Amino acid sequence: MFARLVSEMNPRPLIHAQVVELRSENSANGRCYVELRTDTVQVEGVGSGYFEDEYAKIGAEWKFASRRLFAIDSTMSLRTFKVT
């Protein structure tokens, strides 16, 4: 179901303003803002929110330890922003 939903909605996440704070040699946390744009026949919209992330250094690489999404606004019509 999720694969079908994603393929039909064609979501395009746009990530902004990434800030990372190093807590120790092997851990960090961060925040970034996201816009999720869709453009389909049924739905033209944009949603916004932000991610709060925790990172862990494993060996020489940084990995996501957790990521939480906080929604700010639900989908609205992009027709408002289109010039005709």
C-alpha positions as CSV (number, residue, x, y, z in Angstrom):
1,M,0.0,0.0,0.0
2,F,2.8,2.5,0.9
3,A,4.7,1.8,-2.3
4,R,1.5,2.5,-4.3
5,L,0.8,5.7,-2.4
6,V,4.4,7.0,-2.9
7,S,4.4,6.1,-6.6
8,E,1.0,7.9,-7.1
9,M,1.7,11.0,-5.1
10,N,5.3,11.5,-6.3
11,P,6.5,13.2,-3.1
12,R,9.5,15.5,-3.2
13,P,11.0,16.3,0.2
14,L,13.0,19.6,0.4
15,I,15.3,19.8,3.4
16,H,16.3,23.2,4.8
17,A,18.4,24.8,7.6
18,Q,20.2,21.7,8.9
19,V,21.9,22.3,12.3
20,V,23.9,19.7,14.0
21,E,25.3,19.9,17.5
22,L,28.1,17.6,18.5
23,R,27.5,16.1,22.0
24,S,30.5,13.9,22.2
25,E,33.0,12.1,20.0
26,N,30.4,9.6,19.0
27,S,27.0,11.3,19.4
28,A,25.3,14.4,18.0
29,N,21.8,15.7,17.6
30,G,20.2,18.0,15.0
31,R,17.2,19.6,13.5
32,C,16.2,20.4,9.9
33,Y,13.1,21.7,8.3
34,V,11.2,19.9,5.6
35,E,8.7,20.7,2.9
36,L,7.0,17.8,1.2
37,R,5.6,18.7,-2.2
38,T,3.3,16.6,-4.2
39,D,2.0,17.1,-7.7
40,T,-0.6,14.6,-9.0
41,V,-3.9,14.8,-10.8
42,Q,-5.7,14.2,-7.5
43,V,-3.5,16.2,-5.1
44,E,-1.4,19.3,-5.5
45,G,0.0,20.4,-2.2
46,V,2.7,21.1,0.2
47,G,3.2,20.1,3.8
48,S,5.8,21.4,6.2
49,G,7.4,20.3,9.4
50,Y,10.8,19.5,11.0
51,F,12.9,16.5,11.9
52,E,14.6,16.1,15.2
53,D,17.5,13.7,14.7
54,E,20.0,11.8,16.9
55,Y,23.2,10.6,15.3
56,A,25.8,8.0,16.4
57,K,29.3,7.5,15.1
58,I,29.9,3.9,14.2
59,G,33.5,3.3,13.2
60,A,34.4,6.2,10.9
61,E,30.8,6.9,9.8
62,W,27.9,8.9,11.2
63,K,24.5,7.1,11.2
64,F,21.0,8.1,12.2
65,A,20.2,6.7,15.6
66,S,16.7,8.1,15.5
67,R,14.6,10.6,13.5
68,R,11.3,12.1,14.6
69,L,9.0,14.1,12.3
70,F,6.9,17.0,13.7
71,A,4.2,18.2,11.3
72,I,3.6,21.9,11.2
73,D,1.0,22.3,8.4
74,S,-1.0,19.9,6.4
75,T,-1.4,19.7,2.6
76,M,-2.8,22.8,0.9
77,S,-3.4,23.5,-2.7
78,L,-0.5,24.8,-4.7
79,R,-3.0,26.4,-7.1
80,T,-2.8,29.5,-4.8
81,F,0.9,29.9,-5.8
82,K,0.6,29.3,-9.5
83,V,0.5,32.2,-11.9
84,T,-2.0,31.6,-14.7
